[in-house]
């Protein structure tokens, strides 16, 4: 959701009372969908 609505991770971390944004990312951001297909689509034209 952080990236879906373009929230700043540092701001969210502060609002949640986390010491740093890295903890917020590690706790709340996970892989969604088919990661292989996403990576392939993103790197097809490289």
C-alpha distance matrix in Angstrom:
0.0 3.8 5.4 4.8 6.2 8.1 8.1 11.0 10.6 14.2 13.8 11.1 13.5 16.4 15.1 14.5 17.9 17.2 20.0 18.0 14.7 15.7 15.6 12.1 11.0 13.5 12.5 8.8 8.0 10.0 11.6 10.7 13.6 16.9 16.6 20.2 20.0 17.1 19.2 22.3 21.1 19.9 23.2 25.7 27.3 27.9
3.8 0.0 3.8 5.7 5.9 5.9 5.1 7.3 6.9 10.6 10.5 8.3 10.7 13.6 12.9 12.8 15.9 14.9 17.3 15.0 11.5 13.0 13.4 9.9 8.9 12.1 11.8 8.6 7.8 10.7 12.7 12.8 15.9 18.7 17.7 21.3 21.3 18.0 19.5 22.8 21.7 19.9 23.0 25.8 27.1 27.2
5.4 3.8 0.0 3.8 5.5 4.7 6.2 8.3 8.7 12.4 12.8 11.4 13.7 16.5 16.3 16.4 19.2 18.0 19.9 17.1 13.4 14.4 15.6 12.5 10.6 13.7 14.2 11.1 9.0 11.2 12.1 11.9 14.4 16.9 15.8 19.0 18.7 15.2 16.7 19.9 18.4 16.4 19.6 22.3 23.5 23.8
4.8 5.7 3.8 0.0 3.8 5.7 7.9 11.0 11.9 15.5 15.2 13.5 16.3 18.9 17.9 18.2 21.4 20.6 22.9 20.4 16.8 17.9 18.7 15.4 13.7 16.5 16.4 12.9 11.1 12.6 13.1 11.7 13.7 16.6 16.3 19.5 18.5 15.3 17.5 20.3 18.4 17.0 20.6 22.8 24.1 24.9
6.2 5.9 5.5 3.8 0.0 3.8 5.7 9.3 11.1 14.3 13.2 11.9 15.2 17.2 16.0 16.9 20.1 19.9 22.3 20.0 16.6 18.5 19.2 15.7 14.8 18.0 17.7 14.2 13.2 15.4 16.4 15.3 17.4 20.4 20.0 23.2 22.3 19.0 21.0 23.8 21.7 20.1 23.6 25.8 26.7 27.6
8.1 5.9 4.7 5.7 3.8 0.0 3.8 6.5 8.8 11.8 11.3 10.9 13.9 15.8 15.4 16.6 19.4 18.8 20.6 18.0 14.5 16.5 17.9 14.7 13.5 17.1 17.4 14.4 13.1 15.7 16.8 16.4 18.7 21.2 20.2 23.3 22.6 19.0 20.4 23.3 21.4 19.2 22.4 25.0 25.5 25.9
8.1 5.1 6.2 7.9 5.7 3.8 0.0 3.8 6.1 8.8 7.7 7.2 10.4 12.1 11.6 13.0 15.7 15.4 17.3 15.0 11.8 14.4 15.4 12.1 11.8 15.5 15.5 12.8 12.3 15.6 17.4 17.5 20.4 23.1 21.9 25.2 24.9 21.4 22.6 25.8 24.3 22.0 25.0 27.9 28.5 28.6
11.0 7.3 8.3 11.0 9.3 6.5 3.8 0.0 3.8 5.5 5.4 6.4 8.7 10.2 10.8 12.5 14.4 13.6 14.9 12.3 9.3 12.1 13.7 11.0 10.9 14.7 15.2 13.3 13.0 16.4 18.5 19.3 22.4 24.7 23.0 26.2 26.3 22.7 23.3 26.7 25.5 22.8 25.4 28.5 29.0 28.6
10.6 6.9 8.7 11.9 11.1 8.8 6.1 3.8 0.0 3.8 5.5 5.1 6.1 8.6 9.9 10.5 12.1 10.6 11.9 9.1 5.8 8.5 10.0 7.3 7.4 11.1 11.8 10.4 10.3 14.0 16.5 17.9 21.2 23.5 21.6 24.9 25.5 22.1 22.5 26.1 25.4 22.7 25.1 28.5 29.3 28.6
14.2 10.6 12.4 15.5 14.3 11.8 8.8 5.5 3.8 0.0 3.8 5.5 5.1 6.3 8.7 9.9 10.5 9.2 9.7 7.1 5.0 8.6 10.1 8.4 9.5 12.8 13.5 12.9 13.4 17.1 19.9 21.5 24.9 27.1 25.0 28.2 29.0 25.6 25.7 29.3 28.7 25.9 28.0 31.5 32.0 31.1
13.8 10.5 12.8 15.2 13.2 11.3 7.7 5.4 5.5 3.8 0.0 3.8 5.4 5.1 6.2 8.6 9.8 9.9 11.3 9.7 8.2 11.9 12.6 10.2 11.9 15.2 15.1 13.9 14.9 18.7 21.5 22.6 26.0 28.5 26.9 30.2 30.7 27.2 27.8 31.3 30.4 27.7 30.2 33.5 34.1 33.5
11.1 8.3 11.4 13.5 11.9 10.9 7.2 6.4 5.1 5.5 3.8 0.0 3.8 5.4 5.1 6.1 8.5 8.5 11.0 9.7 7.8 11.1 10.9 7.8 9.8 12.9 12.1 10.7 12.2 15.9 19.0 19.9 23.4 26.2 24.8 28.3 28.9 25.6 26.5 30.1 29.3 27.0 29.6 32.8 33.8 33.3
13.5 10.7 13.7 16.3 15.2 13.9 10.4 8.7 6.1 5.1 5.4 3.8 0.0 3.8 5.5 5.2 6.1 5.0 7.2 6.2 5.3 8.5 7.9 5.7 8.6 11.2 10.5 10.4 12.2 15.9 19.3 20.9 24.5 27.0 25.3 28.8 29.8 26.7 27.1 30.9 30.5 28.1 30.4 33.8 34.9 34.0
16.4 13.6 16.5 18.9 17.2 15.8 12.1 10.2 8.6 6.3 5.1 5.4 3.8 0.0 3.8 5.4 5.0 5.8 7.4 7.6 8.0 11.5 11.0 9.4 12.4 14.8 14.1 14.0 16.0 19.7 23.0 24.5 28.1 30.7 29.0 32.5 33.4 30.2 30.6 34.3 33.8 31.3 33.6 37.0 37.9 37.0
15.1 12.9 16.3 17.9 16.0 15.4 11.6 10.8 9.9 8.7 6.2 5.1 5.5 3.8 0.0 3.8 5.5 7.7 10.4 10.9 10.7 14.0 12.9 10.5 13.6 16.0 14.5 13.7 16.1 19.8 23.1 24.1 27.6 30.5 29.3 32.9 33.6 30.4 31.4 35.0 34.2 32.0 34.6 37.8 38.8 38.4
14.5 12.8 16.4 18.2 16.9 16.6 13.0 12.5 10.5 9.9 8.6 6.1 5.2 5.4 3.8 0.0 3.8 5.6 9.2 10.1 10.1 12.7 10.7 8.4 11.9 13.6 11.6 11.3 14.3 17.7 21.2 22.4 26.1 29.0 27.8 31.5 32.4 29.5 30.4 34.1 33.7 31.7 34.2 37.4 38.8 38.2
17.9 15.9 19.2 21.4 20.1 19.4 15.7 14.4 12.1 10.5 9.8 8.5 6.1 5.0 5.5 3.8 0.0 3.8 6.6 8.7 10.1 12.6 10.6 9.6 13.3 14.6 13.0 13.7 16.6 19.9 23.6 25.2 28.9 31.6 30.1 33.7 34.9 32.0 32.6 36.3 36.1 33.9 36.2 39.6 40.8 39.9
17.2 14.9 18.0 20.6 19.9 18.8 15.4 13.6 10.6 9.2 9.9 8.5 5.0 5.8 7.7 5.6 3.8 0.0 3.8 5.5 7.2 9.1 7.0 6.8 10.4 11.4 10.4 11.8 14.4 17.6 21.2 23.3 27.0 29.4 27.6 31.0 32.6 29.7 29.9 33.7 33.8 31.5 33.5 37.0 38.3 37.2
20.0 17.3 19.9 22.9 22.3 20.6 17.3 14.9 11.9 9.7 11.3 11.0 7.2 7.4 10.4 9.2 6.6 3.8 0.0 3.8 7.2 8.7 7.5 8.8 11.8 12.5 12.5 14.4 16.4 19.6 23.0 25.4 29.1 31.2 29.1 32.2 34.0 31.0 30.8 34.6 34.9 32.3 34.0 37.7 38.7 37.3
18.0 15.0 17.1 20.4 20.0 18.0 15.0 12.3 9.1 7.1 9.7 9.7 6.2 7.6 10.9 10.1 8.7 5.5 3.8 0.0 3.8 5.5 5.8 7.0 9.2 10.5 11.4 12.9 14.2 17.4 20.6 23.1 26.7 28.6 26.2 29.3 31.0 27.9 27.5 31.3 31.5 28.8 30.5 34.1 35.1 33.6
14.7 11.5 13.4 16.8 16.6 14.5 11.8 9.3 5.8 5.0 8.2 7.8 5.3 8.0 10.7 10.1 10.1 7.2 7.2 3.8 0.0 3.8 5.4 5.0 6.2 8.6 9.8 10.5 11.2 14.6 17.5 19.8 23.4 25.3 23.0 26.1 27.6 24.4 24.2 27.9 28.0 25.3 27.1 30.7 31.7 30.4
15.7 13.0 14.4 17.9 18.5 16.5 14.4 12.1 8.5 8.6 11.9 11.1 8.5 11.5 14.0 12.7 12.6 9.1 8.7 5.5 3.8 0.0 3.8 5.4 5.1 6.1 8.5 10.1 10.2 13.0 15.8 18.6 22.2 23.7 21.1 24.0 25.9 23.0 22.4 26.1 26.7 24.1 25.6 29.2 30.4 28.9
15.6 13.4 15.6 18.7 19.2 17.9 15.4 13.7 10.0 10.1 12.6 10.9 7.9 11.0 12.9 10.7 10.6 7.0 7.5 5.8 5.4 3.8 0.0 3.8 5.4 5.1 6.0 8.4 9.9 12.6 15.9 18.6 22.3 24.1 21.9 25.1 27.0 24.4 24.1 27.9 28.6 26.3 28.0 31.5 33.0 31.7
12.1 9.9 12.5 15.4 15.7 14.7 12.1 11.0 7.3 8.4 10.2 7.8 5.7 9.4 10.5 8.4 9.6 6.8 8.8 7.0 5.0 5.4 3.8 0.0 3.8 5.5 5.2 5.9 7.7 11.0 14.5 16.7 20.4 22.7 20.8 24.3 25.8 22.9 23.2 27.0 27.2 25.0 27.1 30.5 32.1 31.1
11.0 8.9 10.6 13.7 14.8 13.5 11.8 10.9 7.4 9.5 11.9 9.8 8.6 12.4 13.6 11.9 13.3 10.4 11.8 9.2 6.2 5.1 5.4 3.8 0.0 3.8 5.4 5.5 5.2 8.4 11.4 13.9 17.5 19.5 17.4 20.7 22.2 19.4 19.5 23.3 23.6 21.4 23.4 26.8 28.4 27.5
13.5 12.1 13.7 16.5 18.0 17.1 15.5 14.7 11.1 12.8 15.2 12.9 11.2 14.8 16.0 13.6 14.6 11.4 12.5 10.5 8.6 6.1 5.1 5.5 3.8 0.0 3.8 5.9 6.1 7.8 11.0 14.0 17.6 19.2 17.1 20.2 22.3 19.9 19.8 23.6 24.4 22.5 24.2 27.6 29.5 28.4
12.5 11.8 14.2 16.4 17.7 17.4 15.5 15.2 11.8 13.5 15.1 12.1 10.5 14.1 14.5 11.6 13.0 10.4 12.5 11.4 9.8 8.5 6.0 5.2 5.4 3.8 0.0 3.8 6.2 8.1 11.8 14.1 17.8 20.0 18.5 21.9 23.8 21.5 22.0 25.7 26.3 24.7 26.8 30.0 32.0 31.2
8.8 8.6 11.1 12.9 14.2 14.4 12.8 13.3 10.4 12.9 13.9 10.7 10.4 14.0 13.7 11.3 13.7 11.8 14.4 12.9 10.5 10.1 8.4 5.9 5.5 5.9 3.8 0.0 3.8 6.5 10.1 11.8 15.5 18.1 17.0 20.7 22.0 19.6 20.6 24.2 24.3 22.9 25.3 28.4 30.4 30.0
8.0 7.8 9.0 11.1 13.2 13.1 12.3 13.0 10.3 13.4 14.9 12.2 12.2 16.0 16.1 14.3 16.6 14.4 16.4 14.2 11.2 10.2 9.9 7.7 5.2 6.1 6.2 3.8 0.0 3.8 7.1 9.0 12.7 15.1 13.6 17.2 18.5 15.9 16.8 20.5 20.6 19.1 21.6 24.6 26.6 26.2
10.0 10.7 11.2 12.6 15.4 15.7 15.6 16.4 14.0 17.1 18.7 15.9 15.9 19.7 19.8 17.7 19.9 17.6 19.6 17.4 14.6 13.0 12.6 11.0 8.4 7.8 8.1 6.5 3.8 0.0 3.8 6.3 9.9 12.0 10.7 14.3 15.9 13.8 14.8 18.3 18.9 17.9 20.2 23.0 25.5 25.2
11.6 12.7 12.1 13.1 16.4 16.8 17.4 18.5 16.5 19.9 21.5 19.0 19.3 23.0 23.1 21.2 23.6 21.2 23.0 20.6 17.5 15.8 15.9 14.5 11.4 11.0 11.8 10.1 7.1 3.8 0.0 3.8 6.8 8.3 7.0 10.6 12.2 10.5 11.6 14.9 15.6 15.1 17.4 19.8 22.6 22.5
10.7 12.8 11.9 11.7 15.3 16.4 17.5 19.3 17.9 21.5 22.6 19.9 20.9 24.5 24.1 22.4 25.2 23.3 25.4 23.1 19.8 18.6 18.6 16.7 13.9 14.0 14.1 11.8 9.0 6.3 3.8 0.0 3.8 6.7 7.0 10.7 11.2 9.7 12.0 14.7 14.8 14.9 17.7 19.6 22.5 23.0
13.6 15.9 14.4 13.7 17.4 18.7 20.4 22.4 21.2 24.9 26.0 23.4 24.5 28.1 27.6 26.1 28.9 27.0 29.1 26.7 23.4 22.2 22.3 20.4 17.5 17.6 17.8 15.5 12.7 9.9 6.8 3.8 0.0 3.8 6.0 8.9 8.6 8.1 11.0 13.0 12.9 14.0 16.7 18.0 21.1 22.1
16.9 18.7 16.9 16.6 20.4 21.2 23.1 24.7 23.5 27.1 28.5 26.2 27.0 30.7 30.5 29.0 31.6 29.4 31.2 28.6 25.3 23.7 24.1 22.7 19.5 19.2 20.0 18.1 15.1 12.0 8.3 6.7 3.8 0.0 3.8 5.5 5.5 6.3 8.8 10.1 10.8 12.4 14.5 15.5 18.9 19.9
16.6 17.7 15.8 16.3 20.0 20.2 21.9 23.0 21.6 25.0 26.9 24.8 25.3 29.0 29.3 27.8 30.1 27.6 29.1 26.2 23.0 21.1 21.9 20.8 17.4 17.1 18.5 17.0 13.6 10.7 7.0 7.0 6.0 3.8 0.0 3.8 5.5 5.0 6.1 8.5 9.9 10.5 12.2 14.0 17.2 17.5
20.2 21.3 19.0 19.5 23.2 23.3 25.2 26.2 24.9 28.2 30.2 28.3 28.8 32.5 32.9 31.5 33.7 31.0 32.2 29.3 26.1 24.0 25.1 24.3 20.7 20.2 21.9 20.7 17.2 14.3 10.6 10.7 8.9 5.5 3.8 0.0 3.8 5.4 5.3 6.1 8.6 10.0 10.7 11.8 15.4 15.7
20.0 21.3 18.7 18.5 22.3 22.6 24.9 26.3 25.5 29.0 30.7 28.9 29.8 33.4 33.6 32.4 34.9 32.6 34.0 31.0 27.6 25.9 27.0 25.8 22.2 22.3 23.8 22.0 18.5 15.9 12.2 11.2 8.6 5.5 5.5 3.8 0.0 3.8 5.5 5.1 6.0 8.5 9.9 10.2 13.8 15.0
17.1 18.0 15.2 15.3 19.0 19.0 21.4 22.7 22.1 25.6 27.2 25.6 26.7 30.2 30.4 29.5 32.0 29.7 31.0 27.9 24.4 23.0 24.4 22.9 19.4 19.9 21.5 19.6 15.9 13.8 10.5 9.7 8.1 6.3 5.0 5.4 3.8 0.0 3.8 5.5 5.2 6.1 8.6 10.0 13.1 14.1
19.2 19.5 16.7 17.5 21.0 20.4 22.6 23.3 22.5 25.7 27.8 26.5 27.1 30.6 31.4 30.4 32.6 29.9 30.8 27.5 24.2 22.4 24.1 23.2 19.5 19.8 22.0 20.6 16.8 14.8 11.6 12.0 11.0 8.8 6.1 5.3 5.5 3.8 0.0 3.8 5.5 5.1 6.1 8.4 11.3 11.4
22.3 22.8 19.9 20.3 23.8 23.3 25.8 26.7 26.1 29.3 31.3 30.1 30.9 34.3 35.0 34.1 36.3 33.7 34.6 31.3 27.9 26.1 27.9 27.0 23.3 23.6 25.7 24.2 20.5 18.3 14.9 14.7 13.0 10.1 8.5 6.1 5.1 5.5 3.8 0.0 3.8 5.5 5.3 5.7 9.3 10.1
21.1 21.7 18.4 18.4 21.7 21.4 24.3 25.5 25.4 28.7 30.4 29.3 30.5 33.8 34.2 33.7 36.1 33.8 34.9 31.5 28.0 26.7 28.6 27.2 23.6 24.4 26.3 24.3 20.6 18.9 15.6 14.8 12.9 10.8 9.9 8.6 6.0 5.2 5.5 3.8 0.0 3.8 5.6 5.4 8.3 10.2
19.9 19.9 16.4 17.0 20.1 19.2 22.0 22.8 22.7 25.9 27.7 27.0 28.1 31.3 32.0 31.7 33.9 31.5 32.3 28.8 25.3 24.1 26.3 25.0 21.4 22.5 24.7 22.9 19.1 17.9 15.1 14.9 14.0 12.4 10.5 10.0 8.5 6.1 5.1 5.5 3.8 0.0 3.8 5.9 7.7 8.7
23.2 23.0 19.6 20.6 23.6 22.4 25.0 25.4 25.1 28.0 30.2 29.6 30.4 33.6 34.6 34.2 36.2 33.5 34.0 30.5 27.1 25.6 28.0 27.1 23.4 24.2 26.8 25.3 21.6 20.2 17.4 17.7 16.7 14.5 12.2 10.7 9.9 8.6 6.1 5.3 5.6 3.8 0.0 3.8 5.6 5.4
25.7 25.8 22.3 22.8 25.8 25.0 27.9 28.5 28.5 31.5 33.5 32.8 33.8 37.0 37.8 37.4 39.6 37.0 37.7 34.1 30.7 29.2 31.5 30.5 26.8 27.6 30.0 28.4 24.6 23.0 19.8 19.6 18.0 15.5 14.0 11.8 10.2 10.0 8.4 5.7 5.4 5.9 3.8 0.0 3.8 5.7
27.3 27.1 23.5 24.1 26.7 25.5 28.5 29.0 29.3 32.0 34.1 33.8 34.9 37.9 38.8 38.8 40.8 38.3 38.7 35.1 31.7 30.4 33.0 32.1 28.4 29.5 32.0 30.4 26.6 25.5 22.6 22.5 21.1 18.9 17.2 15.4 13.8 13.1 11.3 9.3 8.3 7.7 5.6 3.8 0.0 3.8
27.9 27.2 23.8 24.9 27.6 25.9 28.6 28.6 28.6 31.1 33.5 33.3 34.0 37.0 38.4 38.2 39.9 37.2 37.3 33.6 30.4 28.9 31.7 31.1 27.5 28.4 31.2 30.0 26.2 25.2 22.5 23.0 22.1 19.9 17.5 15.7 15.0 14.1 11.4 10.1 10.2 8.7 5.4 5.7 3.8 0.0
